[in-house]
Amino acid sequence: MQHKQFSILILAAVILAFTHVAQALPAEGGAPRIVGGVDADRNAWPFITALVPKGADATRQFCGGSLIASQYVLTAAHCVETATPESIDVIVNIHDLRNEGSEGQRSAVAAIYPHEEYNAYTSSNDVAILKLSQPIDASKGTPVALASQSDIVSLEPGSNATTIGWGNTVAQPDPDDGYNFPNILRQVGVEYVSRTTCQNIGGGYSSITENAICAGFAEGGKDACQGDSGGPLIINDNGKIKLIGVVSWGDGCAQPNAYGVYANVGHFSGASGWIATKKLDIDYPTYTNARFISTNDRSRVVTISNNSDTSFNVIDAKAQSATISQNNCQSTLTQNTSCSIIMRCQTPSEKPLLC
């Protein structure tokens, strides 16, 4: 049997400190952004997912997501760029954030896999996979189908789509113009917009590439807004619901000539696409946040575990803000085995700064 090849990028955000370091809760950045919509039906969208701080009440939802397999949620990279698996929970198929006791299923997060080429400045490749610590029971939530790139290509400008979430319902040209965050899940119908039309707006829109799509109305009025980030943009394809986008960003909310921008799911789906590479039952910490007790304590061990039924080879491992001093993952990793990589901070001892 041919082994799978697996490349790992370890994003090391290692803090050197001599005092306690408070862990900030994940926060939604920028103005990624349901305005002009209606309350969703209770059982309409069994894949909808709320991201909440670890152990927090569901009403502290800060981003959305979509269940795409029993143990995987697709969200936006910007929603989790400062998060660790230990800092967040997900709640799948909840409708009223005040009713978690009778709705949905909460799960801890086992691993966070943001796209390796996510660019926070341009919002390019704004997708991330959350591997859950346990599968979602089929009676509690069911995955949504992923659109293919051919599905996206076949969309005509003006095609109907729907975006869903618990985000701000106040239309605003500026992110600080006012907020109203509902507890009831809401949805709004928008229209697919060609990439060229979107790029012609100028500004940040001009840099949109094939990894993003746009939706909305030239006159504004209906859009996703703050708190909806990471949530779904879907279409009804002859009776089958398909996920075509992940809420990413926009210039304000529901403003004229300022469409909503969504990560293009078709660009990342497919048998050999980026999403498939993360659904391998392979656990490794993408972010390693550590507090160094002393300047002599500069190494961290990253453990990689193969929980799948297929052997694989780790062909490459890279670290940002640190170097790899020892790699024990240079042979085939068979089922239910683990290996380790040791990374070391290279910051001079007289400079106990971010490594």
GICORNOR-V610733 format. One record per backbone hydrogen bond with DSSP energy under -0.5 kcal/mol. NH is the residue of the N-H (numbers start at 1). CO is the residue of the C=O. If there is no record, write none. Layout:
# GICORNOR-V610733
NH,CO + NH,CO
This chain:
# GICORNOR-V610733
4,311 + 6,313 + 8,316 + 10,8 + 10,318 + 11,9 + 11,286 + 12,10 + 12,320 + 13,11 + 13,288 + 14,12 + 15,13 + 15,290 + 16,14 + 16,353 + 17,15 + 17,292 + 22,20 + 24,22 + 32,29 + 35,223 + 38,187 + 40,185 + 44,41 + 48,45 + 49,65 + 50,91 + 51,63 + 52,89 + 54,87 + 56,53 + 60,57 + 61,58 + 62,51 + 63,51 + 64,229 + 65,49 + 66,74 + 67,47 + 68,66 + 68,72 + 69,72 + 72,69 + 73,130 + 74,66 + 75,128 + 79,76 + 80,76 + 80,77 + 83,80 + 87,84 + 88,84 + 88,85 + 89,52 + 90,107 + 91,50 + 92,105 + 93,48 + 94,91 + 97,95 + 97,183 + 99,96 + 102,99 + 103,99 + 104,93 + 105,92 + 107,90 + 109,85 + 109,88 + 110,131 + 111,131 + 113,129 + 115,127 + 118,115 + 119,124 + 120,118 + 123,119 + 124,119 + 126,123 + 127,125 + 128,75 + 129,113 + 130,73 + 131,111 + 131,129 + 132,71 + 132,130 + 133,108 + 136,70 + 140,137 + 141,137 + 142,46 + 144,67 + 145,241 + 147,243 + 149,266 + 152,148 + 153,149 + 154,150 + 155,152 + 158,192 + 159,156 + 161,190 + 162,234 + 163,188 + 164,232 + 165,186 + 168,226 + 169,180 + 171,169 + 172,253 + 177,174 + 182,167 + 182,180 + 185,95 + 186,165 + 187,38 + 188,163 + 190,161 + 191,216 + 192,159 + 193,214 + 198,194 + 199,195 + 200,196 + 201,198 + 202,199 + 205,202 + 206,203 + 207,204 + 208,205 + 212,209 + 213,262 + 214,193 + 215,260 + 216,191 + 220,217 + 221,254 + 223,35 + 228,225 + 230,247 + 231,228 + 233,245 + 234,162 + 235,242 + 237,235 + 237,240 + 238,236 + 240,237 + 241,239 + 242,235 + 243,145 + 244,233 + 244,242 + 245,233 + 246,263 + 247,231 + 248,261 + 249,261 + 251,259 + 252,250 + 253,172 + 257,218 + 258,255 + 260,215 + 261,249 + 262,213 + 263,246 + 264,211 + 265,244 + 265,263 + 266,244 + 267,264 + 268,264 + 268,265 + 269,265 + 273,270 + 275,268 + 277,273 + 278,274 + 278,275 + 279,275 + 279,276 + 280,278 + 283,305 + 284,282 + 286,284 + 288,11 + 288,286 + 289,287 + 290,13 + 290,288 + 292,15 + 292,290 + 297,294 + 298,296 + 300,343 + 302,300 + 302,341 + 303,301 + 304,339 + 305,283 + 306,337 + 307,281 + 307,305 + 312,333 + 313,4 + 315,6 + 315,313 + 316,6 + 318,8 + 320,10 + 323,344 + 325,323 + 325,342 + 326,342 + 328,326 + 328,340 + 333,312 + 334,332 + 336,306 + 337,306 + 337,334 + 339,304 + 341,302 + 342,326 + 343,300 + 343,341 + 344,323 + 345,298 + 351,348 + 353,351 + 355,14
